[in-house]
Amino acid sequence: MTITYKDAGVDIKKIKQSQQSIGNLIASTHGLQKKAKTMSGFGHYAGIVEIARGTLLATHTDGVGTKVMIAQMMKKYDTVGIDCIAMNVNDIICTGAVPISFVDYIAANRNDQKIFNQIVRGLVNGAKEAQVPIVGGETAILPDLIAGKNFSFDLAGMVVGILKKNEMILGDKIKTGDSIIGINSSGLHSNGYSLARKALFSKYSIRDKIKGVGVLGDALLAPTEIYVKPVLQSIKECKIHGLAHITGGAFTKLLRLKKTGFLLDSLPEVPQIFQQIQNQGVKREEMYKTFNMGIGFCLVTPSDEVEKIIKVFKKHGFAGSQIGKITDKKGVYIDKLKIA
C-alpha cells in the first residue's frame, strides 16, 4: 500500500492551480502604488518593491503548518516560534534581502498566558539567531473557529527585508555548468507534516523511541535551521546565481529560480527520519517532491566558488557539499528520476 500527500489531504497539483489563479488576481494590484514600483510580485520567495531609487523592500509571510499539532501532542511549545521565524527569513534571503523586521500572528481557541509565553520565547530565540527585531504582532482568540477541548493554535508571521537593486538575486544569472550546493537540514523543518503524520502514526506513537531517530515527537519538533548569517555572508563574499529554501514542494522549488535543468546526483545519505516515512509506503518520487530529505537550503554558484561557500557555512556550524549541477535538460532530476 502506498501513501501520497494527496491521501493526507494535500493535493499539490490543485494547490498550484489555485496559486496561479490567485497570482493572476493579485497582479491587477501591482500598479496601484505610485511611490513603490513592483519589481517581483508573484512566484518567487518574496514580493519586492522599489521604495526609492535603487532601494528595494522585500516582504514575505509564512506559517508553521501542522507542525503545531506535534507541539500540542508533546505539550512543548517553546520551539515552534523558531520555525515561524525560520520559514520567513530563510525565504526572504533567497532574493538577497536582509531581514529587518518581523511581526507574528497567533490564533488560538483560548487564552493561556503560560503557553503564549513559551511560543513567544521560541519566536525571540529565532529572531536573535536571524538578527531580526520583532516589532509587533497579533494574538487572536477564536474558540468558534479553532476546535479542540485542549489548547489548539496556529502560528504565522511576516518578515520585511531590504536590499539594493544591484544586489537582487532572482536566478536569472543561472547558467549551464553552475554547481548546486546543498546545506544540511535539522530534519523535516516545517513542511510535509500532514504526510509525515499519516505515514508515521500508522505504525508509531508520538513518544515511541526509534533506532536512529530517537523519541519520535522530539525528532518531529526539531526546529527549522536558520540560514541567514551564512547566506548573507556568502552573498557578500562570493558569486551567487541562485538561492533556494527547500520547503513545501521540496526540490521542485528549484524551478522558482529559473526554468532550466537541475540535476541532483550527489545527494548525501538520507537521514533516518525520512527513511522511516518512506518505509511506510511513500514512493521515492513523492518523498523528493514533499520533504527536504536532509537538505534545507541550496545555492547555485559558479563551480570555482563551491569550496569558498562551503567554508563560510562550516564557520557558522553548517555542513554542506556540492549535490549537483545545472544542465540543459529542463526539469528537476534526482539522479535519473524526474520529479518536476
N, C-alpha and C positions, 0 to 999 in steps of 0.2 A: 504493500500500500504506500502510495506517495502522498506527500503533503505539500501544498503550494501556498503562496502568500494569498492567493485568491480564496483558498479554502479557509484561511484565517480571517477573511472579511476585507482584505485589501486587494482590489483589482487594479494593478498598476496601469494597465492599458486604458481603462476607463478614466482613471485619475488623470492621466496625461491628456486625454481628450477634454476633460473638464478644465485643466490648467490652460490648454490652448484657447478654449472658449473665453476663459477669464482674461487671458492675455489680450485677446482681441478687443474686449470691452474696455479694459483699463488703458489701452493705447490711446483711446479718444481723449484722455485727460492730460496727456503728456505736454500739450502746448498751452495749458491753462495759466501757468505762472510765468509771466514775462521776465521776472527777476531771477529765475532759475531754469536754465536750459537743460532738458532731459538728455543725458548722454547715453545711458543704458537703462531701459525701463522694464525689461522683462526677459527671463530666460537665463540670466547668469546668476551669480551668487549674491548680488546686491544691486539695488537700484542706485543710479548715480546721476546727480545733477550738478551743473556748474553754477556756483553761487557768486563767484567773482572771476575776473579774468584769470584763467589758468588754475583756479582753486575749485576743487570738486568736493562734494559731500556725498557720502555713500550711506545707505540705510538698509537694514535687514531685520526681519523678525522670524523667530522660530520658537519651538517649544520642546519639551522633554518627551512628549508622546506617552505611550502606555508603560514606559519605564516607571512612571509614578505608581503604577499598580504594584510593582515589585517593592517599592518603598513602603507602601501601605501593608503589604503582606509581611514584610520584615519588621514593620514598625520602626523603621530607620529613615529619618527624613533629612539628615544633615549633609548629604552628598548630591542630591538631585539638583540643588542650586548650582553646583559646579557644572553639571551637564547643561543647564539652561544658558549659562554664560558661554560655555564652550561651543554649543551649537550655533550661537550667534557670531561670536568673534572669529571662530575658525572659518566661517563662511565669508565674512566681510573682508578678511585679509586676502582672500583669493582674488580680489580686484586690485590689490596693492595698497589698500586703505589702512590707516592706523586707527584702531578703535578709540574714540574719545569720550563717549558717554553711553549709558545703558539705563533702561527702565524695565521693570518686571511687572507681570500680571499674575496674581494668584487667585484662582477661583476655587471656592470650597463649599461643601454642603453645610458646614457650621464653623463657628469661631472656636479656635483652640490656640490660645496665645503661645503655649509651650511648643506646639508643633510648628506654628508660624515662625517662631524664633529659630528653630532648627533649620527650616527651609532657608530662611534668610542668612543664617550662618554659612550655609553652603554657597549662596549667591556671593557673599562677601569674600569667602576664600577664593572662589573662581575669579572674581573681579580683581583681587590682589595679584593673582597669577597672571592675568591678562593685562594688568595695569590700566584698567578702565574704571572710571568712577560711576557708581550707581547714583543717578541724580533724581530718581523718583520711581513711582510705580503705582499699582492699584491692587487692592485686596477686595474681592467681591464675595459676599456670602450668598449662595444661590441654592437653598435647600430644595426648591421645586425643580431645579434643572439638573443638579448633580445628585444622583441617587446614592443610597448606601446608609445603613444604620451606623456603621463606623465612619470615622473621618475619611472623606474622599476629596480629592482635589485635582486641579490641572495647573500646570506651570508653564508660562511662556515669557518671552522678553523681546526687546527690540534694542538694537545697537546702532549707533551713529559713528561713522568714520570720516576721516578727512585725508585728502591726497592731492598732489599736483597733477595737472593734466598729463604731463610728460612721464608721470610715474604709474599711470593706469596700466594694469595687466589684465587683458581680457582673452588672451590666447591667440590673437591674430598673427603673432610673430612665430608661432609654432611651425616648424618645417620638418620635412622628411629627414630622418637621421638623428634628430634630437633624442636625448636619453630621458627616460622616465624614472624618477627616484621615488621609492616608497618609504614612508616613515611608519614605524610600528604603532599600532593601536594598543589600548589597555584592555580590549575585549570588544563587546558588542557596541560600545559607546551608547548612542541613543537612537538607534533605528532598527527596524525589523523585529521589534519585541512582540508584535501580535503573532508572527510566525514562530518566533523562538518559544513563546509560552505554549502555543498549541503543540509544538513538537516535543519540547522537554517535559511538560507537565502531563503528557500522555504516559510517561514512564516514571518520572521522579516527582518528589515533593520539594517545596521551597528550601527545606533545611537538610535535604539529603547531601551527604558528602560523596563526591565523585572523584575517582582517581584522575589525577592530572588537572582537576578543576577546583577542588576544594568544596566548601559549602556552596551549593548552587545559588542560593539567594545572594551571597556575598559576591560571587563571580558576576552575577547579572547586575549588581549595583555598582560595580567598579566604575568610577567616574570617567567621563569622556576626557581624553587628553586635550590640553590647551596648547596649541602650537604657535601662539602669537609671537613670542620672543625670537625663536629661531627663524621663523618665516620672515619677519621684518628685518632681521639681521642679514639673512640671505638675499633679500631684495636689495639691501643697501650695498652689499659687498660682492654680489655675484650677478651673472646674467640669467634672468629667469624669463622664460617664454610663456609659462602657464602654471596655474596653481589650482588644485582641486581637493576639496574636503570630501572624503569618501563617507557619505551618509546615506539617506534614503535613495534607493536606486543603485547604491554601491558603485561599481566600476563603470556602469553606464553613464554616470555623472561626467566622465571624461569628455563625452561628446558636447557638453556645455561649452567647453573651451574652443573647440574647432571641429568641424565635420571632416575629420581625417582618419587615419588609421592608428590605433593604439594597440600594440602587441605587448602583452604582459606574459613573458616567457621565462622569467627568473624570479618568480614569487617565492618568499620564504615558506618554511613549513607552516601549515595551518594550525593555529592554537587549538587545544583540546575542546574548548567550549563550542567551537564551530563544528568540530568533528562529531561531537555528541548530538548536535542538532541534525546534521546530515545523516547520522546513523538511524534517526527516527523516520526516515523516508523522504527527506528533502533532496531533490536532484541537484547535481553539481551546478548545472546552469542556473537553477533557481537560487542557490547559495550565493553565487558571484553577482547576481542581479539584486540581491537583497542585503547581504551583510558585507562588512569591510574585510572579513577573512584575515584579520591581523594587520591590515594596512589602513591607517586612519587618515593619511594625507599623502598627496602626490605632487611632485614638482616636475615640470618639463623644462629641460635646460640643454644647452649645447654640451656635447659629451666631455669637453675639456673642463667643465665646471663641476662635474659629478663629485669628485673627491673633496673638493673645497666645501661644497654644500653639506656633504655627509659629516665633515669635521665640525661644521657650525652646529649641526643638530646634536652631535655627540657631546659637544661642550655644554649643551643645555640638558643633557640627560636622555636624549632620544636616539634609538638605534634606527639606522636607515641603510638602504642599499639600492643599487640600480636594479629595477624589476622589469624593465622593458625598453621599448623604443618606439618612435614614430615611423610609420610606414605609409606607402602609397595605397595599401589595401584598406579601403574605408570600413570603419566599424571598430568595435572593441573585441579583442580576442584574448582569451585565457589559454595560452598555448595555441592549439588548433580549434578550440571551442569558441565560436562566435556568440557573444551574449547581447550584442546590440549593433 
